[in-house]
Amino acid sequence: MRKLVYYAAVSLDGFIAAPDGAADFFPVNLDLMAAMNERHPETVPTAYREAAGLQDAPNKRFDTVLMGRATYEMGLNSGTDSPWSHLRQFVVSTTLAAAGPGVELSDHALPLVRRLKAQDGGDIWISGGGVLAASLLPEIDELILKRYPVVTGAGIPLFNGGFNPHTFDRVTVGHFGAGTTVTTYTQG
Ligand SMILES: NC(=O)c1ccc[n+]([C@@H]2O[C@H](COP(=O)([O-])OP(=O)(O)OC[C@H]3O[C@@H](n4cnc5c(N)ncnc54)[C@H](OP(=O)(O)O)[C@@H]3O)[C@@H](O)[C@H]2O)c1
């Protein structure tokens, strides 16, 4: 069955973005970027694929991406209404009236994911953010966390919902420059 995977960059204290949504405080780490572009080329936004030499790269693991409305709007604010046009794209929202070309709109994340998991296809990537991830926590099969050695003290949490403990088992950990790690967990 297709897996639901939350793959995100996170600070040491569990934040995926600054309070205003910016993510430019994560230190640039070229060896990490090269390794992750090789492993998951389909997660590089369409607009950056050519610059990364990935314009002809086939999707390796994921064929579908899910975005919360706030995550999608970060792209809209930078002029992109179809950020991963090489994937099947969904934005989840109860308030958005319409989405960009090729972006499907859903107002119920859990039934959407259960429907997608019952279909054939590649794995499903949750791009973010924390509100969407928290609402999908029971269905998340795997976490891939790029953890940067930075403490922000505040920001947008990796998961932002009610208290709802779920245990995960660590599967792999990779070490990159300047203390950055990529850890993979599966839900126990
Ligand atoms: N570091 C990283 O790797 C990374 C990756 C992606 C995003 N981000 C950052 O994450 C931030 C956004 O995260 P966020 O937690 O604030 O918001 P978010 O999860 O992106 O979006 C929240 C909104 O999505 C909709 N939504 C979420 N779950 C839903 C559900 N189950 N059913 C229906 N609608 C649902 C709701 O929209 P409505 O209010 O319209 O109903 C909700 O207000 C951005 O700043 C972005 O830059 C970071």
The ligand as an SDF file (V2000), in Angstrom:
LIG
                    3D

 48 52  0  0  0  0  0  0  0  0999 V2000
   10.3460   23.4350    7.0040 N   0  0  0  0  0  0  0  0  0  0  0  0
    9.6240   22.7770    6.0980 C   0  0  0  0  0  0  0  0  0  0  0  0
   10.0610   21.7360    5.5770 O   0  0  0  0  0  0  0  0  0  0  0  0
    8.2790   23.3110    5.6930 C   0  0  0  0  0  0  0  0  0  0  0  0
    7.5360   22.5870    4.7650 C   0  0  0  0  0  0  0  0  0  0  0  0
    6.2830   23.0680    4.4080 C   0  0  0  0  0  0  0  0  0  0  0  0
    5.7690   24.2080    4.9700 C   0  0  0  0  0  0  0  0  0  0  0  0
    6.5260   24.8960    5.8740 N   0  0  0  0  0  0  0  0  0  0  0  0
    6.0040   26.1200    6.4930 C   0  0  0  0  0  0  0  0  0  0  0  0
    4.8430   25.8000    7.2180 O   0  0  0  0  0  0  0  0  0  0  0  0
    4.0730   26.9930    7.3500 C   0  0  0  0  0  0  0  0  0  0  0  0
    2.5930   26.6630    7.2810 C   0  0  0  0  0  0  0  0  0  0  0  0
    2.2630   25.6970    8.2710 O   0  0  0  0  0  0  0  0  0  0  0  0
    0.9670   25.8400    9.1770 P   0  0  0  0  0  0  0  0  0  0  0  0
    1.0430   24.7400   10.1720 O   0  0  0  0  0  0  0  0  0  0  0  0
    0.8520   27.2430    9.6520 O   0  0  0  0  0  0  0  0  0  0  0  0
   -0.2470   25.6490    8.1630 O   0  0  0  0  0  0  0  0  0  0  0  0
   -0.6330   24.5360    7.0700 P   0  0  0  0  0  0  0  0  0  0  0  0
   -0.7460   23.2100    7.7210 O   0  0  0  0  0  0  0  0  0  0  0  0
    0.2230   24.6710    5.8700 O   0  0  0  0  0  0  0  0  0  0  0  0
   -2.0840   25.0920    6.6640 O   0  0  0  0  0  0  0  0  0  0  0  0
   -3.1010   25.1590    7.6280 C   0  0  0  0  0  0  0  0  0  0  0  0
   -4.4160   25.3010    6.9200 C   0  0  0  0  0  0  0  0  0  0  0  0
   -4.6390   24.1810    6.0480 O   0  0  0  0  0  0  0  0  0  0  0  0
   -5.9810   23.7770    6.1020 C   0  0  0  0  0  0  0  0  0  0  0  0
   -6.0730   22.4620    6.7370 N   0  0  0  0  0  0  0  0  0  0  0  0
   -5.1090   21.8210    7.4500 C   0  0  0  0  0  0  0  0  0  0  0  0
   -5.5560   20.6150    7.8460 N   0  0  0  0  0  0  0  0  0  0  0  0
   -6.8190   20.5010    7.3740 C   0  0  0  0  0  0  0  0  0  0  0  0
   -7.7880   19.4700    7.4220 C   0  0  0  0  0  0  0  0  0  0  0  0
   -7.5440   18.3190    8.0630 N   0  0  0  0  0  0  0  0  0  0  0  0
   -8.9960   19.6660    6.8200 N   0  0  0  0  0  0  0  0  0  0  0  0
   -9.2410   20.8210    6.1830 C   0  0  0  0  0  0  0  0  0  0  0  0
   -8.3490   21.8560    6.0930 N   0  0  0  0  0  0  0  0  0  0  0  0
   -7.1540   21.6730    6.6790 C   0  0  0  0  0  0  0  0  0  0  0  0
   -6.7120   24.8350    6.9020 C   0  0  0  0  0  0  0  0  0  0  0  0
   -7.0280   25.8400    5.9650 O   0  0  0  0  0  0  0  0  0  0  0  0
   -8.3800   26.7080    6.0550 P   0  0  0  0  0  0  0  0  0  0  0  0
   -8.1470   27.6520    7.2130 O   0  0  0  0  0  0  0  0  0  0  0  0
   -8.4540   27.3740    4.7420 O   0  0  0  0  0  0  0  0  0  0  0  0
   -9.5070   25.7540    6.3200 O   0  0  0  0  0  0  0  0  0  0  0  0
   -5.6230   25.3220    7.8550 C   0  0  0  0  0  0  0  0  0  0  0  0
   -5.8670   26.6050    8.3640 O   0  0  0  0  0  0  0  0  0  0  0  0
    4.5140   27.9110    6.2310 C   0  0  0  0  0  0  0  0  0  0  0  0
    5.1510   29.0260    6.8220 O   0  0  0  0  0  0  0  0  0  0  0  0
    5.5390   27.1170    5.4630 C   0  0  0  0  0  0  0  0  0  0  0  0
    6.6270   27.8950    5.0420 O   0  0  0  0  0  0  0  0  0  0  0  0
    7.7710   24.4730    6.2420 C   0  0  0  0  0  0  0  0  0  0  0  0
  1  2  1  0
  2  3  2  0
  2  4  1  0
  4  5  1  0
  4 48  2  0
  5  6  2  0
  6  7  1  0
  7  8  2  0
  8  9  1  0
  8 48  1  0
  9 10  1  0
  9 46  1  0
 10 11  1  0
 11 12  1  0
 11 44  1  0
 12 13  1  0
 13 14  1  0
 14 15  2  0
 14 16  1  0
 14 17  1  0
 17 18  1  0
 18 19  2  0
 18 20  1  0
 18 21  1  0
 21 22  1  0
 22 23  1  0
 23 24  1  0
 23 42  1  0
 24 25  1  0
 25 26  1  0
 25 36  1  0
 26 27  1  0
 26 35  1  0
 27 28  2  0
 28 29  1  0
 29 30  1  0
 29 35  2  0
 30 31  1  0
 30 32  2  0
 32 33  1  0
 33 34  2  0
 34 35  1  0
 36 37  1  0
 36 42  1  0
 37 38  1  0
 38 39  2  0
 38 40  1  0
 38 41  1  0
 42 43  1  0
 44 45  1  0
 44 46  1  0
 46 47  1  0
M  CHG  2   8   1  16  -1
M  END
$$$$
